[in-house]
């Protein structure tokens, strides 16, 4: 009787692992263009979402660490996973027609907690919810949403450089985001605004707070 029960348990585990493997394969196939698009954005330049690749690797490590630490929690599948899964897949279908890839990238991140609820259950999902949330900070932010911030940061950079040049004895005249010097002119472009650095810094700061909660308590 014990042997039969053990065989049934092993068979059930193999079936569950096979189902998880097939789901993962299907997920990769469906989102392959999106994953490639994200990789291109992350590796385009260190000044443009260069932190995305690093944060994704850290998130993968955190998820693995939390699941390993909480493997004693029983797996109880929750139908609430569909509450995240269905809207996420709708976004992906919508993006198929639009072709922005950004909606599909958001969809990919929303799919993960939904699948976690279905395959791991609410308790285990709670332990990895924060790392999964951090994936939103790897998304490229469209310039249309940050144009005013870019412009403000460019003005700050222009005025700061002009002030420093005066301090070291180099005459200059600043207008807008243009710096006129005796030998020519310098234009402070969007890449020089520091927005990407600010974006990466905020992301790293949040991760640091997660890794070092005692700092916040003090």
Number of C-alpha atoms within 10 A of each C-alpha: 6 7 8 9 10 11 12 12 12 12 12 12 12 12 12 13 13 12 13 14 12 12 13 13 11 12 14 14 12 13 17 12 14 22 17 11 14 21 15 13 19 21 15 12 12 13 18 19 25 21 23 24 16 12 21 18 10 16 20 15 12 18 18 12 14 16 16 10 11 12 11 9 12 11 16 14 16 17 14 15 20 16 14 18 21 15 15 23 16 14 19 25 15 14 17 13 8 12 12 12 18 20 19 25 26 17 24 23 18 23 22 20 26 25 23 20 25 20 21 19 22 21 17 21 23 13 17 20 15 15 20 19 14 19 21 17 18 22 18 18 14 9 11 7 9 12 12 11 15 20 18 15 19 24 19 16 18 24 19 12 16 21 16 12 15 13 10 8 8 12 13 17 15 18 12 13 19 18 18 15 15 9 7 8 13 13 15 19 15 18 14 16 21 17 21 21 18 11 17 19 13 13 19 16 11 12 17 12 12 14 11 11 10 9 10 8 6 5
